[in-house]
């Protein structure tokens, strides 16, 4: 079995609970550029994927996989960074 490379989570560019095709329609005719989506109080969370340790191994998970379920997210600054 191939071991998964562990890295930071990455935004997917979608919003949890909204159809992906709506996001695609908005992007038509626009130039592609990296946009960082920010979480806002009272708004739907931006979708992202990140590595998770589950059932004894690391796996990629997406927040949208847990739409409609209770989720606890914990974040902390990177080790050895100034906060």
N, C-alpha and C positions, 0 to 999 in steps of 0.2 A: 504494500500500500504506500502510495506517495505521500510524504509529509507536506502539510500545507504551510506556505510561507506566511508568517505572521507580520502584519503591518497595521497602520492606522486605518480607522474607518473612513469611508468615502461617501459623500452625498450622491444620491442617484438622480437628483433633479426633479423628483416627483414629490407630491404631498400625499401623506397617508390618508386613505379613504376616498381619494378622487380618482376617477378613471384615467389611465395613462394616455388615452387618445386625446383628451382635452389638452394635456400638456403638449402633445405633438402638434395639434392644430395651431397653437400659439406660436410655435417655433418655425412654422412654415414661412419661408421668405425672409427669414432673419439670418444674419451671420451668427455662427457659433462662437461663443465666448464662455469662459469659465465664470459661473455665477455661484457665489456662496449663499446658500439659503440659511437664514437665521431663525431659530425657534422663537416664537412670540407667545406671551401669556394669552390664553383664551383662543388661540388659533390652532389649527391642526398641525401636528409635528411634521417637519420635513423628513422625507424618507432617506434612509442611509443604509449602507451595509457595513458590517464590521466583523472581525473575528470573535468567536465566542468559544469558550471551553465547555463542551457539552458531551456527556457520555464518554468521558475519558480521552477525548481528542478535540482539536481545534476545528471549527467549522465556520463557514461564512453564513451570517444570518442577515436578514433585511427586516427593518422595523415593520414594513408593510405586511410581512408574514404573520404578524400578531395583531392585525387590525381587528377591532372589536373586543380585544382581550385586555386585561390589566397588565401593565408592563412597568417595571421599575428600572430606570436608567441611572447609572452612577458614572460620573465623570470626575477626573482629577487631572491636574496639570502634569505634563510629562516630567519624568524624573530628571533632576538636575537642571530644571528651567527656573528662571526668575519669575516670581508671581507678584 
